[in-house]
């Protein structure tokens, strides 16, 4: 069954219709995990493994989808690539618990996949991401992330690009660099900083504990980073995920996305960054995306970015005691 794209005439964006996703296994027992060594997906030992998703949202072949367009509706094949990235053979590990060297290897794999998938003629955007925790919809607990090589630029990325381009044209400087400069100056929302990166809770954060990681140097993708920058990126990811787990003393659920420039075209005004979103608004309270968020696109954040930053800063500080 091929994936298809259907055009939303009011929001002017693509919706992916993917029946294959319905077949995904949901939370199998540890001894039946398909992502463990010897399981269905990885019969041989591995360090970091990458393979095509067996239940993809986008499909390489879309020959059975007949393109269609009239004054209201449009449809075309959802041609793309969906990959699974296994971080480690250890089923009980996580970014917060694995050795730094393993995360460094993962960052290099991300770079390789971004570069390789971007070269495909039908790919416009490569989205690298991780979902962690059942409350955000995880169906397999083995530590892993995913990559979607998409045939269009997603709406949020497109909005970022348009805003950054407008700011660049009006002020002759990068909007992301300007936000970073402001956050560093005000300090109150900065959580952690190393030689090449800053992690902060954005002033405009939509989620509790929403955190962004910005490189200090203006660059558009992993490919533009020096080797040293990629190693420091691994370090700050480890520090932030350890801090998340230490906030309330349990495995912290989150969504992590790498925002990079699109695969095709020139985007000198865009700035690579990583965004983390959480649904934890307190130790035992969940922030649900209900009617207002889902139906109007307006987010209500019950935990201010300043309070989120204080809690995560304190958590990271306790790790070093």
N, C-alpha and C positions, 0 to 999 in steps of 0.2 A: 504494500500500500504506500503510494507516494504522498509526500507532504504537499500541501498547497497553500498559497497565499491568497487571502481575500481582503480587498480594500475596504476600509471603513470610511464611507463618504462624508461623515460628519467630523471625525477627528483627523481625517486625512493621514492614515497610517495603516500599515499592513498588520493583519492578524494571521498567525500561523495555525492552520488546522492540521493536526497530526494524530491520526487514529492509532498509529503504532505505539505511541506513548502509553496507551491504555494497557498494554501487555507487560509493562515493567513489573518485576517482582517487588513486593513491599515488605521490608524488614524481616528477611529470612533469619533463621537461627544462625548463630556464629559458625557452627559446624557445617552449615550449608551456604556460606557466603560465596557468591560467584566471583568475588574480587580477590579472594585469598589465593595464595599459591596452591596450585593443584586443583583449583576450581574451574568452572566452565570457561572463564575468560583468560586465565593466565596459568596454563599447565606447567610452565617452567619457572624457575626462580627469577626474580627481577630486582632491580634497584628502584628506578622510577619507570613505570610502564605507561605507554600510550596506545590506545586501540580505539577503533570506531565503535560508537555506541550501538548496541544491538537494537535499541528502541528509540530511534532518533526523532527529534522534532523537525529536522530538515533532512532531506534525502538527496543522494547524489543523482539518482535517476528519477526523472519526473515525466517520463514518456506517456504515462497513462492519465496525465492531467491536461485537459484541453483548455488552452488560454481563452479567456472570454472578457469582453469589455463592452459596456454600453454607457449611457449617460449617468447611470447610478452605480452599477456594480462592476468590479474588475476581479479577475481571477487569473493566477498564473502558478506555475509549478514552484514549490518551495525548495528549490535546489540549493543545497548547502552541504556542509559536513559537520557532524556532531561527534566529538571525541571524548573519551574518558581518560583522565590522568590519574594513575594510582601513585600516591606519594611514597608508599613504603609497603613492604610485605607484612608489617606488624599491624594486625587487625585492630588492636586497641590503642594505637598511636593517634597523633593529631599534630597539626602545626605547632601547637603549644607544648608538645611533649617530645617531638623528635629532635635529634641532634641538629645543630646549626648547619653542619655540612650537608645534611639531607635537604634542607630548605634551599641551600645554595645550588644544589643540583637541580632542584625543581625550578628555580628561577631561570636557569639555563635552558631547561626543557621548554618552559613557557616561551622564551625568546625564539627558540628553534621552531616551535609550532606556529607562532605568530608569523614568522618570516615565510615558512613553507606554505601555510594556508593562504596567506595574502597574495601569493603568486598565482593562485588559481583564477582563471579568467572570470568566473561567475561570482567570485567572492568580493563583497564591498566592505565588509567589516568583520573583524575577528574578536569575539568576546570570550575572554578567559574568566572563569568564575568558580566559586565554591559555595555550596549550601551546607551548613553544619547544624545538625539538630533536627529532631522530629517536628518541632513547632514551626520550622520553615519548610517542611515538606520532604525531608530526606527519606529516601526509601532503602538506602544501604548504608550501614554504619562504617564500613571500611573506609579509612581516610582517603578521600579522592576529590578531585575537582573535575570540571568539564570545560570544553571549548566548543563554541558554536561559530562556524565560519558561515556568515550570513550573506544573502544576496541583496541586502539593502542596509542602509545605515539606520540603526534603531532610533526611535523618537527622542529619547533623552539625550543620546549622543548628538543627534542633529541639533537639538536646542542648545546644547553646550557649544557646539561649533558656531552656530549663528550668533550667540551672545558674545563669544570670544572674538569672532570676526568683527562684529560691530564695535566692540571696545577697542580692538586693535586699530581700526580705521579712524575712530574718534580721538583716541589718545596716544596712538603710536606706541603702545606697550601691551604686554600680555595681561589679560584679566586674571588668570590663575596666579601669575607671579605677584600681581597686585594684592590679591586675596592673601597669599602666603605672607607677604610683607606686613600686611595689617595684622594678621593673626600672631605673628612673631612679636610685633611691636606691643600688642595688647596683652600677650602672654596668658591671659586667664583661661583660654581654651586649648592651649598647647599641652599635650600629654607627654610627648617624648620626642627627642631629637638626637640624631647622630651626625656624623660628618657630612653626609650627603642628603639626608631626608628629614622631614618634619612631619609628625603625626599630630593632628589637632581635631577637635570637635568643631565643625563649621558653625558659624554664627547662625546660619539659616538651616541647620540640620532638621530633617523631617522625622527621623526615627530616634528613639532613646538610644544613647550610646553610639549614634552615628559618628564614624570617624573617617577622616581622609588622610592619606599619606601622599605628600607632595615631594618630588625631588627639588632640591634647592636650585639646581641648574635647569634652565629652560630646555626641554626636550619632548619629543612627541611620542616615543615608543621605547620599548625595551631594547630594540635594535640600536638605538642611538646612545645607550648607556655604555660607559667604560666597564671593564671587568670589575674594578673596585666598587663602582656604584651598584652593580648587580649583587655583589657580596654584602654591601651595607643594606640593600633592600631586603635581602634575606634576614639580616639581623633585626631590622625594625619590625618585620612581619612576625618574627618569633617573639619579640618583646611585647608587642601589642596583643597577640593571641594568648600569651602567658598571663598578661595582665587581665584580659577578659575573664579567663578561667578563675582567677584569684579574686575577682570582685565579690562574688557571692559564694565561692568555694565549691562550684560545680562546673561541669562542662557547659560553657557558654555557647548558646546558639547564635549564629550570625549568617549573613550573606556577604560575600566578598566578591567584588568585581574590579577587574583591571580596565581602566578607561584609557584607550590609546587612540592615536589618529587612525582614520580609515585606511583601508588597504590600497585604495587608488586615489590619486590626486595629490595636491600640494596644500598643506595646512600649517603654515609657519606660526600661526597664532594659537595652535592647540598645544596642550601641556599634559603629558602623561600623569596619571595619578591613580591611586587605589581607593575605593570606597568600601567601607564596612557598614552594614545596617544590622541592627538588632531589634528583636521584639520584646526583650526583657525591660520592663519599666520599673521593676523592683525585684527583690529576692524571689517572691512567689506570685508576681503579677505579670501578665502578658499584655502587650499592646497589640490588639487585633486591628487589621485593616478592614473596618466595617463600612457602613453606608456612606459616610462623608468622604473617606479616603477613596473608596472604590467607585463611588457614584459621581463624585464631583471633582476628584483629583486634588482636593484640598486636604493637606495633612494637619493633624492635630498632634503635636509632640508633648506628651505629659511630663517629660523630664528635660529640663532646660539643658542646652549644650554646656553651659557653665557648670551645672551640677554633675553632668555626665563626665566632664573632663576632670573635675575634682575627685570623683570616685575612682576613675581609672588611674589617675596619677598616684593616688594613695595606694591603690592595688599594686602598681608597678614598684613603688617605693618599698612596700612590705616584702616584695620578692627578694630584695637585696639585703634585708636585715638578717 
